[in-house]
Amino acid sequence: MPPGTLISTGMFIPEGEDETGVLNLRAGVTPWLDLGFGYTVDSKKIIWSVRLQPLAEEESSWRPGVILGTGSVQIAGSDQSVFIQLTKTLEFSEKFSARFSVGISGLLPDLDRGYFLANLTMSVTERWSPFLSYDGLNFHLGLSWLPNDQLFIAGLLVEMKNPSLLVGYRWIF
């Protein structure tokens, strides 16, 4: 996330099994670091978020970016995890691209079990992107829409069965 950017999101999962709402606030501190926190409505937990990108993705080669961090990796969950991910975007045309990420996470404080992570986001137009995510326990399918450069909205099926809505706003200072 670029420095001077602040992103707030709210996810609403009316029929969620673990959580029915998750609120987040993240800020870009440097080109390689963002910090934030989240709040889970049902379990009333604060989740800290630190994302560090020691290696940026190189567009002209196959080299992926590397992201290390802590935060919640389970969609609509209240976990505090640590994770490492590799990310790569492939552009097929000006409006069509695919962003892949794979990684592993562990739940704090134990780290006794690892969870495989995977994401695929397709940009099919400038403003619409279908996505598929796996958080180590479940798959989640969604579609995001950017009505303008600040607002973003996504509808998704949490665990492939619970309809949810994510709304976010981006401030740039």
N, C-alpha and C positions, 0 to 999 in steps of 0.2 A: 504494500500500500504506500503510495507516495507520501512524503513528509507533508504535514499541514492538512492532511485529510482526516476527517472524523466521520465514522459510519455508525449509525444506530439502526438496530433491527428489532423487530418483534415477530415471533413465530407463535401462531395460534393453532392449537391442535384440539378441537372440541371433544373428540373421542379418544384422546391419547391415553395410553395405558400407564405410562410413567409420568408424563408431564402434559399439561394442557396449555402451557405458555412458557416461553423463554425469551428474555429480553437481553440484548447485548449492546455494548458500546465499545468501539475500537478506534485507536488513533495511530496514524502513521507518524513515527518519531524520526526515523531516518529512512533512506531508500531500502535498507535491509532489516529494519526492526519496526514492529508495531506492537502496541500494548493495549489491553482492554480488560473488561470484566463483563460477566453475564449474571443474570439472576433467574433462577428457576421458580416459577410461580407456585407449584404444588409442594415441592420439597423445601422451598424457601432457602435455597443454597446460593451462595455467591461462587462463581467459577472465574478464576483468573485466566487471562489469555496473554501469552507472550509468544510471538512468532519471529524467528530469526532466520534470515535467508543468507547463509554464508557464501552460497554459490548461485549466482543468477543464471537463468537459462540463456543459452547462446542461440540466437535466432538463425544464424548462418550455418550451424552445425547440428549434430544430433545430441550435443551435450545438454542434459536436463538441468533444471534448477533444483536446489536442495533446500528444504525448509525443516527447521527444528523448532519444537515449541511445546507449550503446555496449554491446555484448554479442554473443552468438551469436544470429543470426536464423534460421540454417538448422537445422531440427529434426534432432537427432542428429548435428550437425556440430561441427567444431572451429574455426569461423571467428571472428574478432574483427571485428565490423562496427560502423558507426555508422548510425543510422536516425532517421527522423522518421515518425510515424504520426498519423493522425486517427482518433478512436474515437467511436462513438455507440451508445447503447443505446436501443432502442425497447421499451416495455412495452405489451403487448397486453392483459394481465390480471395478476392478482396473482401467478400462477405461470408465465406464459408471456411470455418476452421474447426479443429478438434483439440481440446485440452485434456490431457491424460494426467492422472497422478496415481501413484501407488506408494504405499508406506506401511509402517507398523507402529502400533501404539501399545501402551501399557497403562493400567489404572494406578493412580497414586493412592496410597503410599506403598503398596505391596510390590507392584511390577512382577508378580509371580506368573502372569499369563500374558502372552502377546496377542494382539489382534491385527489381522490384515486389513488394510484400508485401500480403497480404490474409488476413483471418480472419473467420469467421462462427461464433459460438457461440449456440446456441439453448438457453434454459432451458425445459425442457418440464415439469419438476416442481421442487420445492424442492431436490431432491438429485441429479437426473440432467440432463446437458447433452451433446448431440451437438455436435461441432464439425468444421469443415473449415478447413484452413490451407494457404496457398501461401507458400513462403519465397523466391520468386524463381527456384527451380530445379524444385521438385516440389510436388505436392499431398500432404496428409496428412489422413486421416480418423480421427476418434476419438469416444469416449464417455467422459465423466467421471462419477464418482460421489462424493458426499460422504456417507460413512457417519455422520459427526458434524461438528461445527464446526471440528475441528482436522485431521482426516485427510482426504486426497483421493487418489483412485485413478483412473487413466485407462488405458484400452486404446486403442491406435491402430495404424494401418497407416502406418508410415513409408514415404514414397515410394509409397504405395498398394499395397505388396507385402510389407513386412517387419513382422510382428507385434511389438509392443513393449508394455511396461508402464511406466507412470510412477506413482510413489508419492511423496506429499508430506505433510509435517506442518507445521502452523502453530502457532507459540507466540505468545502475546500477553502482554506484560509491562506 
